[in-house]
Amino acid sequence: MIKLCKYGQTPNREIFARVAPQADVTGAVAGILEQVRTRGDAALREYTRTFDGADLEDLAVSRREWEQALNQVEPEFLGTLERAAENIRAFHSRQVSQGFVMAQQPGIVLGQKVTPIDRVGLYVPGGTAAYPSTVLMDAIPAKIAGCPQVVMVTPPGKDGTVPPAILAAARVAGVDRVFKVGGAQAIAALAYGTDSIPKVDKIVGPGNAYVAEAKRQVFGLVSIDMIAGPSEILIVSDGKSDPAQVAADMLSQAEHDRLACAVLVTDSEALALAVRDQLERQIPLLPRAQIARDAIDSWGRIILAEDLGAGIEIANEIAPEHLELMVDEPFAYLPQVRHAGSIFLGRSCPEALGDYFAGPNHTLPTGGRAKFSSPLGVDDFVKKSQFTYYSAQALAQAAADIAAFAQKEGLTAHGRSVLIRQEGGV
């Protein structure tokens, strides 16, 4: 049963508890990375045989496989994918930056140039569930950014195929190539390149502990989006919400995995008790009931706060991946929210709306990282270069200041590189 806590009485270490570190996979991941770096496709095939039970000749999804998969997807679901993709494109198109140019002083031009990353790699998890939504959320911003090549990796089933829904989403989102490999070995392939899989410049997408650790270890050789942890939801609610709906929203994240964190913060003890009862009623009805049960019992919490203002501050300290404000006039509380990955306003806005359809991204900071990082977006797929132009006259006017700075730092060659351009500067 979920824990019931009272803010100010329950110790803060329980109120703000984080998922405990799991088994250290650092060494195992380092070994996988080295094998792929040195042995390439041969290592990928061995790991795919060992971990996925698939014996593959060709790691790439062929055009024929892609077309077969598309034929297997129900037309109704293809329509759903298209409508979701349209919403995601509409939202992320607003994020495009054009750079800027400053020419406010004679002889001086300054600016910033925005350039898409040449090649990005998307990791799409497999295992206990397939996530076509992740394909849309990760690939569409990359395409809007103008990335010339978007490469996707995802683990195959034992039959050596990728779920048709995943390939359908890849087609809708504009993914260029798909490879049947998962786990840390897939991250290694994207980071180092193999005969089959091209080296990329940035890797994005969620995964298990091995994938997260692999991304951490290759960071610097390539860029990454974030180190994703277990799913999180925090609901701030007054006493007017339907407890069945609150419990359902909490379970929408608890069913992800046993380490998922679902939290309710409320100023209503009646709602707290009713939601606890609803969780007990609804969990046995879920196909993934044991996963949800473990998550709720281990990491779920209901926190009683003095009022909604205090509840928002508790949410800010936890900095959840998903924050639902199930209150009257949610927009009045929005300015008080400082730390959250994605915010859902009102009683008719379940987190699942953001997972699949509304348009904002669902690849979000977890583990409190919403205090300093942001959802995946178009900016993650571009880089920004500065440019500077000074005429000879403009440089002459600045030369003394530049030389003074260089002299103060003891870097005389810096100063000389400016002064040598002035008459009699040597």
C-alpha positions in Angstrom: 0.0 0.0 0.0 1.2 3.5 -0.8 2.8 5.6 2.0 0.8 8.4 3.5 3.0 11.3 4.7 2.2 14.6 6.5 4.5 17.4 5.5 6.1 18.9 8.7 5.6 15.7 10.6 7.0 13.0 8.3 10.9 13.3 8.0 11.9 15.1 4.9 14.1 12.2 3.9 10.9 10.3 3.3 9.0 13.1 1.7 11.8 13.8 -0.8 13.2 10.3 -1.2 14.7 9.4 -4.6 14.9 6.1 -6.2 17.8 4.2 -4.7 20.8 3.4 -6.9 20.5 0.0 -8.5 23.3 -2.5 -9.2 26.5 -0.9 -10.5 26.7 -1.6 -14.2 29.7 0.6 -14.9 32.1 -2.2 -15.5 29.8 -4.3 -17.6 28.9 -1.4 -19.8 32.6 -0.4 -20.3 33.3 -4.0 -21.4 30.4 -3.9 -24.0 31.6 -0.5 -25.3 35.1 -1.8 -25.8 34.0 -4.9 -27.6 31.9 -2.9 -30.0 34.6 -0.3 -30.5 37.2 -3.0 -31.4 35.1 -5.7 -33.1 32.2 -3.7 -34.6 29.4 -5.7 -36.2 30.6 -9.0 -35.0 30.2 -7.9 -31.4 26.8 -6.4 -32.1 25.6 -9.7 -33.6 26.9 -11.7 -30.6 25.2 -9.4 -28.1 22.0 -9.4 -30.1 22.0 -13.2 -30.0 22.8 -13.2 -26.3 20.5 -10.5 -25.0 17.6 -10.5 -27.5 17.7 -14.1 -28.7 17.9 -13.0 -32.4 20.4 -14.3 -34.9 20.8 -11.6 -37.5 22.7 -11.5 -40.7 21.8 -7.9 -41.6 21.5 -5.4 -38.8 19.7 -2.9 -40.9 15.9 -2.9 -41.5 15.5 -3.5 -45.2 13.1 -1.6 -47.4 11.1 -4.9 -47.8 10.9 -5.3 -44.0 9.8 -1.7 -43.7 7.0 -2.1 -46.3 5.8 -5.4 -44.7 5.6 -3.8 -41.3 3.6 -0.8 -42.7 1.1 -3.3 -44.3 0.6 -4.9 -40.9 -0.3 -1.7 -39.1 -4.0 -1.0 -38.8 -5.0 2.0 -41.0 -6.8 3.5 -37.9 -3.5 3.5 -36.0 -1.6 5.0 -38.9 -4.2 7.8 -38.8 -3.5 8.2 -35.0 0.2 8.4 -35.7 -0.3 11.1 -38.4 -2.5 13.2 -36.1 -0.1 13.0 -33.2 2.8 13.8 -35.5 0.9 16.9 -36.8 0.5 18.1 -33.2 4.1 17.5 -32.4 5.3 19.3 -35.5 3.0 22.3 -34.8 4.4 22.6 -31.2 8.1 22.1 -32.0 8.0 24.4 -35.1 7.6 27.3 -32.6 11.0 26.4 -31.1 13.1 27.1 -34.3 15.8 29.7 -33.8 17.0 31.8 -36.7 20.1 33.2 -35.2 20.8 36.9 -35.3 23.1 39.6 -36.7 24.2 42.8 -34.9 25.6 45.7 -36.9 25.1 48.6 -34.6 28.5 50.2 -34.8 30.4 51.2 -37.9 32.8 48.6 -39.2 31.6 45.9 -36.7 29.3 42.9 -37.5 28.5 40.3 -34.8 26.2 37.4 -34.9 25.1 33.9 -34.1 24.6 31.2 -36.8 22.4 28.2 -36.1 23.4 24.9 -37.8 21.7 21.5 -37.5 23.7 18.6 -36.3 24.8 16.5 -39.2 23.8 13.0 -37.9 21.8 12.1 -34.8 21.0 8.7 -33.4 17.7 7.9 -31.7 17.5 5.1 -29.2 14.0 3.6 -28.9 13.6 1.0 -26.1 12.1 -2.4 -26.6 11.6 -5.2 -24.0 8.4 -5.2 -22.0 6.7 -2.6 -24.2 7.1 -0.9 -27.6 7.1 2.9 -27.8 6.2 4.3 -31.2 5.4 7.6 -29.3 9.1 7.9 -28.5 10.0 7.6 -32.2 7.7 10.6 -33.0 8.9 12.7 -30.0 12.6 12.2 -30.8 12.7 12.2 -34.5 10.3 15.0 -35.4 12.2 17.8 -33.6 15.4 16.6 -35.3 13.8 16.8 -38.7 12.4 20.3 -37.9 15.9 21.3 -36.9 17.1 20.3 -40.3 19.3 17.3 -39.4 20.4 15.7 -42.7 20.5 12.2 -41.2 18.4 10.7 -38.5 19.4 7.1 -37.6 17.4 4.9 -35.2 18.4 1.8 -33.2 15.9 -0.4 -31.4 16.2 -4.0 -30.1 14.6 -6.7 -32.3 12.3 -9.5 -31.1 13.5 -13.1 -31.0 12.2 -13.4 -34.6 14.7 -10.7 -35.6 12.0 -8.2 -36.5 11.1 -4.7 -35.2 7.5 -4.2 -34.1 5.4 -2.9 -37.0 4.2 0.1 -34.9 7.7 1.2 -34.3 8.6 1.2 -38.0 5.3 2.9 -38.9 6.1 5.7 -36.5 9.7 5.9 -38.0 8.2 6.4 -41.5 5.7 9.0 -40.3 8.5 10.9 -38.4 10.9 10.8 -41.3 13.6 8.6 -39.8 16.2 7.8 -42.5 17.6 4.4 -41.4 16.7 1.9 -38.7 19.0 -0.8 -37.2 18.0 -3.8 -35.1 20.2 -3.5 -32.1 19.5 -2.4 -28.5 21.1 -2.0 -25.1 24.5 -0.6 -24.4 25.9 -2.1 -27.5 23.5 0.1 -29.6 24.8 3.2 -27.9 28.4 2.0 -28.6 27.6 1.5 -32.3 26.2 5.0 -32.6 29.1 6.5 -30.7 32.0 4.6 -32.5 30.4 3.6 -35.8 30.7 0.1 -37.3 30.6 -1.3 -40.8 26.8 -1.3 -40.7 25.9 1.6 -38.4 27.2 5.1 -39.0 28.8 7.1 -36.2 26.6 9.9 -35.1 27.2 13.3 -33.5 24.5 13.1 -30.8 22.5 10.3 -29.2 19.0 10.9 -27.7 16.3 8.7 -26.2 15.5 6.8 -23.0 16.6 3.3 -22.0 17.3 1.0 -19.1 20.2 1.3 -16.7 22.7 -0.1 -19.2 21.6 2.3 -21.9 21.8 5.3 -19.5 25.3 4.2 -18.3 26.5 3.7 -21.9 25.3 7.3 -22.8 27.2 8.6 -19.7 30.4 6.8 -20.8 30.4 7.9 -24.4 29.5 11.5 -23.6 32.3 13.8 -24.8 33.0 11.5 -27.8 29.4 12.3 -28.8 26.8 14.6 -27.3 23.7 13.2 -25.5 20.4 14.6 -24.6 20.2 13.6 -20.9 20.6 10.6 -18.5 17.0 9.4 -18.2 15.9 7.7 -15.0 12.7 6.0 -14.0 9.4 7.6 -14.9 7.8 10.1 -12.4 4.5 11.8 -11.9 3.5 14.3 -9.2 -0.1 15.5 -8.8 -1.0 18.6 -6.8 -4.7 18.4 -6.1 -7.3 20.1 -4.0 -10.2 18.1 -2.5 -12.5 18.5 -5.5 -10.8 16.0 -7.8 -12.2 12.6 -8.5 -10.1 10.1 -6.5 -10.5 7.5 -9.2 -9.0 9.8 -11.8 -6.1 10.8 -9.6 -5.3 7.2 -8.9 -5.5 6.3 -12.6 -3.1 9.1 -13.5 -0.7 7.9 -10.8 -0.8 4.4 -12.2 -0.2 5.6 -15.8 3.4 6.1 -14.7 3.6 3.3 -12.1 3.0 0.7 -14.8 6.2 1.8 -16.6 8.6 0.0 -14.3 9.1 -1.1 -10.7 11.3 2.0 -10.0 8.7 4.5 -11.3 7.6 7.2 -8.8 4.0 8.3 -8.4 3.2 11.1 -5.9 0.1 12.9 -4.8 0.4 16.2 -2.9 -2.9 17.5 -1.5 -4.4 19.6 1.3 -7.4 17.3 1.6 -7.1 14.3 3.9 -10.4 12.9 2.5 -8.9 12.9 -1.0 -5.7 11.3 0.2 -7.6 8.4 1.8 -9.9 8.0 -1.1 -7.0 7.9 -3.6 -5.2 5.3 -1.5 -8.4 3.1 -1.6 -8.7 3.7 -5.4 -5.1 2.6 -6.0 -5.9 -0.7 -4.2 -9.0 -1.2 -6.3 -7.3 -0.3 -9.7 -3.9 -2.0 -9.4 -5.3 -5.6 -9.6 -7.1 -4.7 -12.8 -4.0 -3.8 -14.7 -2.2 -6.2 -17.1 1.0 -4.9 -15.6 -0.3 -5.1 -12.1 2.8 -6.5 -10.4 5.0 -3.8 -11.9 2.6 -1.1 -10.7 2.2 -2.7 -7.3 6.0 -2.7 -6.8 6.3 0.9 -7.9 3.5 2.2 -5.7 4.6 0.3 -2.6 8.2 1.1 -3.0 8.3 4.7 -4.4 4.7 6.0 -4.3 3.7 8.6 -1.7 0.7 10.6 -0.8 1.8 13.9 0.9 -0.6 16.0 3.0 0.3 19.6 2.8 -1.1 22.6 4.8 -2.4 24.3 1.6 -1.9 24.3 -2.1 0.8 26.9 -2.0 2.8 24.6 0.3 2.0 21.8 -2.1 3.5 23.6 -5.0 6.7 24.3 -3.0 6.9 20.5 -2.3 6.6 19.9 -6.0 9.3 22.4 -6.8 11.7 20.6 -4.4 10.9 17.2 -6.0 11.2 18.7 -9.5 9.2 16.0 -11.1 9.3 14.8 -14.7 5.5 15.2 -15.0 3.5 17.6 -12.9 -0.3 17.7 -12.9 -2.1 20.7 -11.3 -5.6 19.2 -10.6 -7.0 22.4 -9.1 -9.5 25.1 -9.8 -7.9 27.9 -12.0 -4.6 26.0 -12.7 -3.2 29.0 -14.6 -3.3 31.0 -11.4 -0.8 28.5 -9.9 1.4 28.1 -13.0 3.7 31.1 -12.2 4.6 29.4 -8.8 5.9 26.3 -10.6 9.7 26.7 -11.0 10.9 23.1 -11.5 9.0 20.5 -13.6 9.6 18.8 -16.9 6.1 19.0 -18.3 3.1 20.6 -16.6 -0.5 19.5 -17.1 -3.1 22.0 -16.2 -6.6 21.2 -14.8 -8.7 18.1 -14.2 -9.1 17.2 -17.9 -5.4 17.0 -18.7 -4.0 13.5 -17.8 -0.3 13.0 -18.3 -1.0 10.5 -21.0 -2.2 13.3 -23.2 1.4 14.6 -23.3 2.8 11.1 -23.7 1.1 10.6 -27.0 -0.8 13.4 -28.6 -0.9 17.0 -27.4 2.4 18.1 -29.0 4.9 19.0 -26.2 7.7 16.5 -25.9 7.6 13.5 -23.6 11.4 13.0 -23.4 11.9 14.9 -20.1 14.4 15.4 -17.2 13.9 12.9 -14.3 15.5 12.5 -10.9 15.2 16.2 -10.0 17.1 17.3 -13.1 14.1 19.5 -14.0 15.8 22.0 -11.7 18.5 22.6 -14.3 17.5 21.0 -17.6 14.7 21.0 -20.1 12.5 18.7 -22.3 13.9 17.5 -25.6 13.3 20.0 -28.3 14.6 21.5 -31.5 17.5 23.2 -29.7 18.8 19.7 -28.9 19.5 19.1 -32.6 21.3 22.3 -33.5 24.5 23.9 -32.6 25.3 27.6 -32.5 28.4 29.3 -33.9 29.3 32.9 -33.2 30.8 35.2 -35.9 32.7 38.4 -35.7 33.8 41.0 -38.3 35.9 44.1 -37.5 37.1 46.6 -40.1 40.7 47.8 -39.8 39.4 51.1 -38.3 37.2 49.4 -35.8 40.1 47.1 -34.7 42.3 50.2 -34.3 39.8 51.7 -32.0 39.6 48.6 -29.8 43.4 47.8 -29.9 44.4 49.5 -26.7 41.7 47.8 -24.6 42.5 44.4 -26.0 46.2 44.9 -25.4 45.5 46.0 -21.8 43.5 42.8 -21.1 46.2 40.7 -22.6 48.8 42.4 -20.5 46.8 41.9 -17.3 46.6 38.2 -18.0 50.2 37.8 -19.0 49.5 36.7 -22.5 51.5 39.2 -24.5 51.3 37.3 -27.8 47.5 38.0 -27.6 48.1 41.7 -27.4 50.8 41.6 -30.0 48.5 39.9 -32.5 46.3 43.1 -32.4 49.0 45.7 -32.1 51.0 44.3 -35.1 48.1 45.3 -37.3 48.4 48.9 -36.3 51.0 51.2 -37.9 54.2 51.0 -35.9 52.7 48.3 -33.7 55.7 46.0 -33.6 
